[in-house]
Amino acid sequence: MKLNTITHGTATDAPTLVIVHGLFGSARNWGVIAKRLADTRRVVAVDQRNHGQSPWSDDHGYPDLAADLGALVDDIGGPVDIVGHSMGGKAAMALALTRPDTLRRIVVADIAPVAYDHSQMAYIEAMRAVDLDRVEKRSDAAAQLSGTVPEPALQSFFTQSLDVGNKRWTLNLDALAAEMDKILGWPGIEGRFDGPALFLTGGDSDYVAPAHRDTIREAFPRARFAALKGAGHWLHAEKPREFEAAVRAFLDAG
């Protein structure tokens, strides 16, 4: 599947950086960080399938997402560096384990190659419940979401995926709901990535536990671990400058 992308900067001697968003996100969410990192290299932010302006599909497992990213790298030329957050981090890990030749360095933001038991279905139901006929601007949708999603930051995040003019979500909510077990899970991909890998977590997040480190090191033997103090799962949004600095230092090392 050919993914929609937003490109920042121009190609240099440094590898292109590919940024892969998480569940309910898009390339647009990463605009500020992508632009700042594009001062020394080309940065390509992607819309994953069923998100943003990329095509929709009934299939949303990590082998599918990895294949999409692999086709992108083949198109733009690799090996590339890659940053993936949450679901995007799992997609990036799946690519690293199935096609390690496509990547030089990988940054995995606040996720581990394991299955999780929490659910994101409440957010899908909240978006489905919005009466789009009564939405003339994003704040109208945010007001409707406020009954079930009280956090203003999440309301704003979700409504970035709202096409107000056409009164539709740019998220394939039906497919994401049907494939939620795959999104929360991990397919147990065999393989190993021997390149440098940074597992960057939020200091206040529990998504990557100490118990996960042995599993991570089996697949990523050169894994390094770092945490951003005062940040949760959305570390790149909560601590954007610190996130950018950590990514930049890792990508430029050696």
C-alpha positions in Angstrom: 0.0 0.0 0.0 1.3 3.4 -0.9 1.2 5.7 2.1 0.6 9.4 2.1 3.6 11.3 3.4 4.6 14.8 4.4 8.3 15.6 3.6 10.3 18.2 5.4 13.7 19.5 4.4 15.9 18.1 1.6 18.2 15.1 1.3 21.7 15.4 2.8 24.5 13.1 3.6 22.5 12.0 6.7 20.0 9.2 6.2 16.4 10.2 5.7 14.4 10.0 8.9 10.9 8.4 8.7 8.5 9.3 11.5 5.6 6.9 12.2 2.7 8.1 14.3 0.6 6.1 16.7 -3.0 5.0 16.9 -5.5 7.8 15.9 -2.5 10.0 14.8 -1.2 11.3 11.5 1.8 12.8 9.9 0.4 16.3 10.6 0.7 15.7 14.4 4.4 15.5 14.0 4.9 18.7 12.1 6.8 20.8 14.6 9.2 18.0 15.6 9.7 16.9 12.0 10.5 20.5 10.8 13.0 21.0 13.6 14.8 17.7 12.8 14.8 18.5 9.1 17.5 21.1 9.7 20.2 18.5 9.0 18.3 15.8 6.9 15.2 15.0 5.0 12.4 14.0 7.3 9.4 12.0 5.9 6.3 11.7 8.2 3.8 9.1 7.2 0.1 8.6 7.5 -0.3 4.9 8.3 -3.1 2.9 6.6 -6.6 3.8 7.9 -5.2 7.1 9.1 -4.9 10.6 7.7 -4.8 10.7 3.9 -3.6 7.2 3.4 -5.8 4.4 1.9 -8.1 2.4 4.0 -8.0 -1.4 4.4 -9.8 -4.0 6.4 -6.4 -5.4 7.5 -4.4 -3.6 10.2 -1.9 -6.1 11.6 1.8 -5.3 12.1 3.0 -7.4 9.2 0.7 -5.2 7.0 2.0 -2.0 8.6 5.6 -3.2 8.2 5.1 -4.0 4.6 3.7 -0.5 4.0 6.8 1.0 5.6 9.1 -1.3 3.6 7.5 -0.2 0.3 8.0 3.4 1.4 11.7 2.9 2.1 12.1 1.1 -1.2 10.5 4.2 -2.9 12.4 6.9 -1.1 15.7 5.0 -0.9 17.3 3.5 2.2 18.6 2.5 4.6 16.7 5.1 6.7 16.5 6.0 10.3 13.0 5.6 11.8 11.1 6.9 14.8 7.9 5.3 15.8 5.5 6.1 18.6 3.2 3.5 20.2 1.5 1.6 17.4 4.0 3.3 15.0 6.8 2.0 17.2 5.4 -1.6 16.8 5.2 -1.1 13.1 8.8 0.2 13.0 9.9 -2.8 15.1 8.1 -5.2 12.8 9.9 -3.6 9.8 13.3 -3.8 11.6 12.8 -7.5 12.4 11.5 -8.5 8.9 13.7 -6.3 6.7 16.6 -5.1 8.8 18.4 -4.0 5.7 16.0 -1.0 5.3 17.0 0.6 8.6 20.2 2.1 10.0 18.9 3.2 13.5 15.5 2.9 15.2 13.9 4.9 17.9 10.9 3.3 19.6 8.8 5.7 21.6 7.0 4.3 24.7 6.1 0.8 23.5 7.5 -2.7 23.7 7.2 -5.7 21.4 4.6 -7.3 23.7 0.8 -7.6 23.9 -1.1 -5.2 26.1 -4.4 -5.7 27.8 -5.8 -2.2 27.8 -8.3 -1.1 25.2 -8.8 1.9 23.0 -12.4 1.0 22.1 -13.9 3.7 24.3 -12.2 6.4 22.2 -13.5 4.8 19.0 -17.1 4.7 20.4 -16.7 8.3 21.5 -15.8 9.4 18.0 -18.5 7.3 16.5 -21.0 9.0 18.7 -20.3 12.5 17.4 -23.2 13.8 15.4 -21.2 15.1 12.4 -24.3 16.8 11.0 -24.1 19.2 13.9 -20.4 19.9 13.4 -19.4 23.2 11.6 -16.0 23.5 13.2 -13.7 21.2 15.2 -14.7 22.9 18.4 -18.2 21.6 17.9 -16.9 18.0 17.8 -14.7 18.7 20.8 -17.7 19.9 22.7 -19.6 16.6 21.9 -16.6 14.5 22.8 -16.2 16.3 26.2 -18.9 14.1 27.7 -16.9 10.9 27.4 -13.4 12.4 26.7 -12.9 15.0 29.4 -9.2 15.8 28.6 -9.0 18.9 26.3 -5.7 17.6 24.9 -7.3 14.4 23.7 -10.3 16.2 22.3 -8.0 18.3 20.3 -5.9 15.3 19.2 -8.9 13.4 18.0 -10.5 16.3 16.2 -7.3 16.8 14.1 -8.5 13.7 12.3 -11.9 15.2 11.4 -12.6 16.4 7.9 -15.1 19.1 8.8 -16.0 20.1 5.2 -16.9 16.5 4.3 -18.3 15.7 7.7 -16.2 12.5 8.1 -13.4 11.1 10.2 -10.2 10.5 8.3 -9.8 7.5 10.6 -11.2 4.1 9.4 -12.9 3.6 12.8 -14.6 0.4 11.7 -11.4 -1.3 10.6 -9.5 -0.1 13.7 -12.2 -1.5 15.9 -12.3 -4.8 14.1 -8.5 -5.1 14.3 -8.0 -3.8 17.8 -6.8 -7.1 19.2 -4.0 -7.1 16.6 -3.2 -3.4 17.4 -2.9 -4.1 21.1 -1.1 -7.4 20.5 2.2 -8.5 19.0 2.5 -11.2 16.4 5.7 -12.7 17.8 7.8 -11.9 14.7 11.0 -13.9 14.5 14.1 -12.0 13.7 16.7 -9.7 15.1 17.9 -6.1 14.4 21.6 -5.7 15.1 21.6 -1.9 14.5 21.5 0.7 17.2 18.1 1.0 18.9 16.8 3.5 21.4 13.8 2.7 23.5 12.7 6.2 24.7 9.9 6.2 27.3 7.9 8.6 29.3 9.2 8.6 32.9 5.6 8.5 34.2 4.4 5.8 31.7 4.1 2.1 32.4 4.1 1.0 28.8 7.7 -0.2 28.9 8.3 -2.0 32.1 11.7 -3.3 33.4 10.3 -6.8 32.8 10.1 -6.1 29.1 13.8 -5.4 28.7 15.0 -9.0 28.3 12.4 -9.5 25.5 13.5 -6.3 23.8 17.2 -7.2 24.0 16.5 -10.6 22.4 15.3 -8.9 19.3 17.3 -5.7 19.6 20.7 -6.7 21.1 22.0 -3.1 20.9 19.0 -1.6 22.6 19.5 1.4 24.8 16.9 2.7 27.2 16.2 6.3 28.2 13.2 8.1 29.9 12.0 11.6 29.8 11.2 12.8 33.3 7.7 14.2 33.8 6.3 12.7 30.6 3.7 10.1 30.1 2.8 7.9 27.0 2.5 11.0 24.8 6.1 12.0 25.5 6.7 13.7 22.2 3.7 16.0 22.8 4.3 16.6 26.5 8.1 17.2 26.2 8.7 18.1 22.6 12.0 19.8 23.0 13.4 17.1 25.3 12.1 14.4 22.9 13.7 16.1 19.9 17.0 16.5 21.7 17.1 12.8 22.7 16.3 11.7 19.2 18.8 14.0 17.6 21.6 12.9 19.9 20.9 9.3 19.2 20.7 9.6 15.5 23.8 11.7 15.3 25.9 9.5 17.5 28.8 7.7 16.0 
